[in-house]
């Protein structure tokens, strides 16, 4: 049976709890307001939406988030020549292509996205080599490489740095 008549009683304890809650909420909102003035949150309202394959943000867009304003780009061209893993890491990290300085060697997942989304950015290589270095190290002797034209994955030795330990490299960055 449901009681139809009931009274809400305020005891000194419930009044104290309510007062304390209001006090806490007030100070929390003040702390949040102060934090918002100190933290600079980027305003992306002026950023233009981009699409896959578009040239933007210093490279070719190969991944875009749901907002269409953030994602990943790869450089338009490979780094010059076949490189050892260490040379590739250094060349990507020091690249200033497109007046950007936050380039890096891509992960295997990123190379997969490039293969799936913008394969036309990678032309057939006259030297027959399609393998690209990734940043994924298997162990102290091997690094994962990706055949960008065919979507194959394979560990590749980077020990010794000889000619047979060289592959292509193309840097990526977030925007």
TAVEN-V514698 format. One record per residue. OMEGA is omega in radians with two decimals (NA if undefined). BURIAL is I if it has 9 or more other C-alpha atoms within 8 Angstrom, else O. Layout:
# TAVEN-V514698
OMEGA | BURIAL
OMEGA | BURIAL
This chain:
# TAVEN-V514698
-3.14 | O
3.09 | O
-3.10 | O
-3.11 | O
3.05 | O
-3.11 | O
3.03 | O
-3.13 | O
3.08 | O
3.08 | O
3.07 | O
3.13 | O
-3.11 | O
3.09 | O
3.11 | I
3.12 | O
3.11 | O
-3.13 | O
-3.13 | O
3.11 | O
3.13 | O
3.12 | O
3.14 | O
3.13 | O
3.13 | O
-3.14 | O
3.09 | O
-3.12 | O
3.10 | O
3.12 | O
3.13 | O
-3.14 | O
3.11 | O
3.14 | O
-3.13 | O
3.12 | O
-3.13 | O
-3.12 | O
3.11 | O
3.11 | O
-3.10 | O
3.11 | O
-3.12 | O
-3.12 | O
3.13 | O
3.14 | O
3.14 | O
3.09 | O
-3.14 | O
3.12 | I
-3.11 | O
3.11 | I
-3.13 | I
3.04 | O
-3.12 | O
3.04 | I
3.07 | O
-3.11 | I
3.13 | I
-3.09 | I
3.09 | I
3.03 | I
3.10 | I
3.09 | I
-3.07 | O
-3.13 | O
-3.08 | O
-3.07 | I
-3.12 | I
3.13 | I
-3.08 | I
3.03 | I
2.98 | I
3.10 | I
-3.10 | I
-3.10 | O
3.03 | O
2.95 | I
-3.00 | I
3.02 | O
3.03 | O
-3.03 | O
2.95 | I
3.14 | I
-3.13 | I
3.09 | O
-3.12 | O
3.11 | I
-3.12 | I
-3.12 | O
3.11 | I
-3.09 | I
-3.13 | I
-3.12 | O
3.06 | I
3.13 | I
3.11 | O
-3.12 | O
3.08 | O
-3.08 | I
-3.10 | I
3.11 | O
3.12 | I
3.08 | I
-3.09 | I
3.03 | I
3.07 | I
3.12 | I
3.14 | O
3.07 | O
3.06 | I
3.10 | I
3.10 | I
3.13 | I
-3.09 | I
-2.96 | O
-3.06 | I
-3.09 | I
-3.11 | I
3.11 | O
-3.13 | I
-3.12 | I
3.07 | O
-3.11 | O
-3.13 | O
-3.11 | O
3.08 | O
-3.12 | O
3.14 | O
-3.05 | I
-3.14 | I
3.06 | I
2.96 | I
3.09 | I
-3.09 | I
3.10 | O
3.13 | I
3.10 | I
-3.09 | O
3.11 | O
-3.00 | O
3.09 | I
3.08 | I
3.04 | I
-3.05 | I
3.02 | I
-2.97 | I
-3.12 | I
-3.06 | I
3.10 | O
3.14 | I
3.12 | O
-3.11 | O
3.03 | O
-3.08 | I
-3.13 | I
3.03 | O
-3.13 | I
3.06 | O
3.06 | O
3.11 | I
-3.11 | O
-3.14 | O
3.06 | O
-3.13 | I
3.09 | I
3.07 | I
3.05 | I
3.04 | I
-3.05 | I
3.08 | I
3.07 | I
3.06 | I
2.97 | O
NA | O
